[in-house]
Amino acid sequence: MSTSVAEATEAATRRDPPARAGRYGALLGSALALLAVQGVAPPGPVQQVAVAALAGSCLVLAVRAARLSRELRLASLGLAAIAVTIGLARAFGGMGDGAARLCVAALLSLGPPAVALGVMRDLRATGRVEVHAIAGVLALYLLIGMAFALVYGAIDRLGSGDLFADGADATVSRCLYFSFTTLTTVGYGDFVAGSDLGHTLAIFEALIGQIYLVTVVSLLVSNLGRPTGAAVRRPPAP
């Protein structure tokens, strides 16, 4: 029974390339919007609510793109509603900044596993690397960087010392900047973690970013449009 369901899902996936592209495109667009709001919008209640709402939408779109069960899709909607509530509470003083950042980081961290599962399912179903898979892995990369940025901010707000060695305020945009310079291993050096916990997280993020770019992203991009090994081995349909 489970085999027939999986086969039906794969057949539906192969028949519906525009829908797949649209789902991953919407997810990538939402992730880019979240990145822009955190980096450019002035700090304040509007930004805080917008960040929470966009983080919730990223999770909903990730679960939808992965074609997960109806129960998980409903759960993602519930978590998105909680995220908006957290944003409102943070904006109007009902929740501390550190706790709110940590909650949104936890929400964003649920997106990458869903995206990874969805991309693997689509690769297996279609038998080739298509553009929507590239959009999916790029969205996953952005979600990882933004989740780390929120964790850095939570460490600054909840810890006993400053996140940055020079005592600079760990604003949302600065944490985002520090996170992505670490994830891409660029490391400009104008912001440096000042605690052992910050150093350790930066090491893990740099390792994740370097390994992810040189393996997953480069492998998919170099094989764009080519059949996967599973497709080569798959016998022709009768």
C-alpha positions as CSV (number, residue, x, y, z in Angstrom):
1,M,0.0,0.0,0.0
2,S,2.8,2.4,1.0
3,T,4.6,1.6,-2.2
4,S,1.6,2.4,-4.4
5,V,1.1,5.7,-2.5
6,A,4.8,6.6,-3.1
7,E,4.6,5.7,-6.8
8,A,1.4,7.8,-7.1
9,T,3.2,10.8,-5.5
10,E,6.2,10.5,-7.8
11,A,3.9,10.2,-10.8
12,A,2.0,13.4,-9.8
13,T,5.3,15.2,-9.2
14,R,6.6,14.3,-12.7
15,R,3.4,15.5,-14.2
16,D,3.4,18.9,-12.5
17,P,6.7,20.8,-13.1
18,P,5.2,24.3,-13.1
19,A,3.7,23.7,-9.7
20,R,7.0,22.5,-8.3
21,A,8.8,25.5,-9.7
22,G,6.2,27.8,-8.3
23,R,6.4,26.3,-4.8
24,Y,10.2,26.6,-4.6
25,G,10.2,30.0,-6.3
26,A,7.7,31.3,-3.7
27,L,9.9,29.9,-0.9
28,L,13.0,31.5,-2.3
29,G,11.2,34.8,-2.7
30,S,9.9,34.7,0.8
31,A,13.4,33.9,2.2
32,L,14.8,36.8,0.2
33,A,12.1,39.1,1.5
34,L,12.9,38.0,5.1
35,L,16.6,38.7,4.5
36,A,15.8,42.2,3.1
37,V,13.5,43.2,5.9
38,Q,16.0,42.2,8.6
39,G,18.9,43.9,6.8
40,V,17.3,47.1,5.6
41,A,14.1,47.9,7.4
42,P,14.6,50.2,10.4
43,P,14.3,48.5,13.8
44,G,11.0,48.8,15.5
45,P,7.6,47.2,16.0
46,V,6.8,47.0,12.3
47,Q,10.0,45.2,11.5
48,Q,9.6,42.8,14.3
49,V,6.1,41.8,13.2
50,A,7.2,41.6,9.6
51,V,10.2,39.3,10.5
52,A,8.0,37.0,12.5
53,A,5.3,36.8,9.7
54,L,7.9,36.2,7.0
55,A,9.6,33.5,9.1
56,G,6.3,31.8,9.5
57,S,5.5,32.0,5.8
58,C,8.9,30.5,5.0
59,L,8.1,27.4,7.1
60,V,4.6,27.1,5.6
61,L,6.1,27.3,2.1
62,A,8.9,24.9,2.9
63,V,6.4,22.3,4.1
64,R,4.2,22.8,1.1
65,A,7.1,22.6,-1.3
66,A,8.1,19.3,0.3
67,R,4.6,17.9,-0.2
68,L,4.4,16.7,3.4
69,S,1.3,15.3,5.0
70,R,-1.8,17.4,5.6
71,E,-1.2,17.1,9.4
72,L,2.3,18.6,9.0
73,R,0.9,21.4,6.7
74,L,-1.7,22.3,9.3
75,A,1.0,22.2,12.1
76,S,3.1,24.6,10.0
77,L,0.2,27.0,9.8
78,G,-0.2,26.8,13.5
79,L,3.5,27.5,14.1
80,A,3.3,30.5,11.7
81,A,0.4,31.9,13.7
82,I,2.5,31.5,16.9
83,A,5.3,33.3,15.2
84,V,3.1,36.3,14.4
85,T,1.9,36.3,18.0
86,I,5.5,36.3,19.1
87,G,6.3,39.2,16.8
88,L,3.3,41.2,18.2
89,A,4.4,40.4,21.8
90,R,7.9,41.5,21.1
91,A,6.8,44.6,19.3
92,F,4.6,45.7,22.2
93,G,6.8,44.7,25.1
94,G,5.1,41.4,26.0
95,M,8.3,39.3,25.3
96,G,12.0,40.0,25.6
97,D,14.0,40.6,22.5
98,G,16.3,37.6,23.2
99,A,13.5,35.1,23.8
100,A,11.7,36.3,20.7
101,R,14.8,35.9,18.5
102,L,15.4,32.4,19.8
103,C,11.8,31.4,19.1
104,V,11.9,32.7,15.5
105,A,15.3,30.9,15.1
106,A,13.7,27.7,16.2
107,L,10.9,28.2,13.7
108,L,13.3,28.9,10.8
109,S,15.4,25.8,11.7
110,L,12.4,23.6,10.9
111,G,12.4,24.8,7.3
112,P,15.8,23.3,6.0
113,P,14.9,19.6,6.8
114,A,11.6,20.0,5.0
115,V,13.3,21.6,2.0
116,A,16.0,18.9,1.9
117,L,13.3,16.2,2.0
118,G,11.3,17.8,-0.7
119,V,14.3,18.3,-3.0
120,M,15.3,14.7,-2.6
121,R,11.8,13.5,-3.4
122,D,11.6,15.6,-6.5
123,L,15.0,14.4,-7.7
124,R,13.9,10.8,-7.3
125,A,10.6,11.5,-9.0
126,T,11.8,13.5,-11.9
127,G,15.1,11.7,-12.5
128,R,17.0,14.9,-13.3
129,V,18.2,18.1,-11.7
130,E,15.8,20.9,-12.6
131,V,15.8,24.6,-11.8
132,H,13.4,24.3,-9.0
133,A,15.8,22.1,-7.1
134,I,18.4,24.8,-7.3
135,A,15.9,27.3,-5.9
136,G,15.2,24.9,-3.1
137,V,18.8,24.4,-2.0
138,L,19.4,28.2,-2.2
139,A,16.4,28.9,0.0
140,L,17.7,26.3,2.4
141,Y,21.0,28.1,2.5
142,L,19.4,31.4,3.3
143,L,17.2,29.9,6.0
144,I,20.4,28.4,7.7
145,G,22.1,31.8,7.7
146,M,19.1,33.7,9.1
147,A,18.6,31.1,11.8
148,F,22.2,31.4,12.9
149,A,21.8,35.2,12.9
150,L,18.8,35.1,15.2
151,V,20.7,32.7,17.5
152,Y,23.6,35.1,17.7
153,G,21.2,37.9,18.6
154,A,19.6,35.8,21.3
155,I,23.0,35.0,22.8
156,D,23.8,38.7,23.0
157,R,20.4,39.5,24.7
158,L,20.2,36.5,27.0
159,G,23.9,36.0,27.8
160,S,26.0,37.8,30.5
161,G,28.2,39.5,28.0
162,D,28.2,41.1,24.5
163,L,28.2,38.9,21.4
164,F,30.8,41.1,19.6
165,A,34.3,41.5,21.0
166,D,34.2,45.3,20.6
167,G,30.9,45.6,22.5
168,A,29.0,46.7,19.4
169,D,25.2,46.4,19.7
170,A,24.0,43.1,18.2
171,T,21.2,44.6,16.1
172,V,19.3,42.3,13.7
173,S,21.1,43.7,10.7
174,R,24.5,43.3,12.3
175,C,23.8,39.7,13.4
176,L,22.6,39.0,9.9
177,Y,25.7,40.5,8.4
178,F,28.0,38.6,10.8
179,S,26.1,35.3,10.1
180,F,26.4,35.4,6.3
181,T,30.0,36.6,6.3
182,T,30.7,33.5,8.5
183,L,28.5,31.1,6.5
184,T,30.2,32.1,3.2
185,T,33.6,32.1,5.0
186,V,34.3,35.6,3.8
187,G,35.0,36.9,7.3
188,Y,35.6,40.6,6.8
189,G,36.7,40.9,10.5
190,D,34.8,44.1,11.4
191,F,32.6,42.1,13.7
192,V,34.1,39.3,15.7
193,A,32.5,37.0,18.3
194,G,33.8,37.7,21.8
195,S,32.7,34.6,23.7
196,D,33.5,30.9,23.6
197,L,29.9,30.1,22.7
198,G,30.0,32.6,19.9
199,H,33.3,31.3,18.6
200,T,32.0,27.7,18.6
201,L,28.8,28.6,16.8
202,A,30.7,30.5,14.2
203,I,33.0,27.5,13.6
204,F,30.0,25.3,13.1
205,E,28.3,27.8,10.8
206,A,31.5,28.2,8.7
207,L,31.8,24.4,8.4
208,I,28.2,24.0,7.3
209,G,28.4,26.8,4.8
210,Q,31.7,25.7,3.2
211,I,30.7,22.0,3.0
212,Y,27.2,22.8,1.7
213,L,28.4,25.1,-1.1
214,V,31.2,22.8,-2.3
215,T,29.1,19.7,-2.2
216,V,25.3,20.1,-2.5
217,V,25.1,23.4,-4.4
218,S,28.0,22.8,-6.7
219,L,26.9,19.2,-7.4
220,L,23.4,20.2,-8.4
221,V,24.4,23.2,-10.4
222,S,27.0,21.2,-12.4
223,N,24.3,18.5,-13.1
224,L,21.5,20.9,-14.0
225,G,19.3,19.2,-16.6
226,R,21.2,15.9,-16.5
227,P,19.5,12.7,-15.5
228,T,20.4,11.4,-12.0
229,G,21.8,8.0,-11.4
230,A,18.3,6.7,-10.4
231,A,16.9,7.9,-13.7
232,V,19.6,6.1,-15.6
233,R,18.9,2.9,-13.8
234,R,15.1,3.2,-14.0
235,P,13.7,0.8,-16.6
236,P,11.5,2.4,-19.3
237,A,7.8,2.5,-18.8
238,P,5.9,-0.2,-20.6
